[in-house]
Amino acid sequence: MKRNFILIIVSVLSIIYSDSFSQSCCGGSIYDVAVLPLNKKALFNVGFNYENYMGVWDESGVWNKIANTSYQMKPVMSAGYRFNKQLQAGLSVPFVYNRNELPGLRPSGSGIGDITISGRYEFLHEFQVYELNGKNKTDKKTPYLAMTFGLVLPTGKSDESALTEAEITGKGAFATTIGVSALKSIVRNKFQTAIDLSWQHNFEKTYTSVYGEPVTNSFTKKLGDKFNYGLSFNYLINDWNAVSLSAGGFLQSAYKIDGTEGHNSDEHVLNFTTSYTYYPNLNIRITPSFKWYIPTNNIGKNTTGSYLFALNLVYYIENNDDY
């Protein structure tokens, strides 16, 4: 049971950090799902992310290195709760600190980021026990399969009211996500592969000011809808240690201003993530992670490239329900 539990959590964690959600160099939210296995009722997570922005890909896919110092630090508080065998939900609240040393502008800013409400409906679970001819059998063929969904709340400060780019801590508009998550053990209790696909819809926002300055005529802006993908491979070293490697990214359609698409403003990017998970016991998980965007041409378009260090400490509450 412990080995299955660790593999499931490592798999989902690697997909979480391979999901890439476009953001300015100093703001935005990352859709973060707090996931529970069947034998856990709730979780509480304290996380910390440090993301250093190395450069940007322009509309032609050419990589341009950022000359100024630009990074983001983000403490994150998360919680998750399982309602029954199929349904669970999570909540993530980030606090954002930005540093962006652009000439003549205030170099730093901080504040609450965009809050994310997430969940998943699980259709199938791996290694479920069933009865056949009066004997208990274990299903070794069925994979884990779930529908995922999320809602991003615009609680952070956007480019409408922020006075500088460094003060941006959120997108300023609602976003919804729906997707599918699947995983399958290739070697039980040892090696596992997983895939996560989702579609994010960004809602339109009306601007009456930009960077705190009123505009003569209000206008609407809508970020493009986004297809996110992630593929991970996970290896359980023993009952206390596991590692994972994943690749992920997104494809995003062009943004629109007053209903008109921005010319050549679609986005895409690819990143790689590696993580290590240590379980001192069944109720505590410690996971450092590293995410990297390859700084070379044609890996991305109209988006930033960075490397990110993350550390998460999770505490689980046992599930006493009989499924």
Secondary structure, 3 states (H helix, E strand, C coil): CHHHHHHHHHHHHHHHHHCCCCCCCCCCCCCCCCCCCCCEEEEEEEEEEEEEEEEEECCCCCEEECCCCEEEEEEEEEEEEECCCCEEEEEEEEEEEEEECCCCCCCEEEEECCEEEEEEEEEECCCCEEEECCEEEECCCCCEEEEEEEEEECCCCCCCCCCCHHHCCCCCCCEEEEEEEEEEEEECCCEEEEEEEEEEEECCEEEEEECCEEEEEEEEEECCCEEEEEEEEEEECCCCEEEEEEEEEEEECCCEECCEECCCCCEEEEEEEEEEEEEEECCEEEEEEEEECCCCCCCCECEEEEEEEEEEEEEEEECCCCC
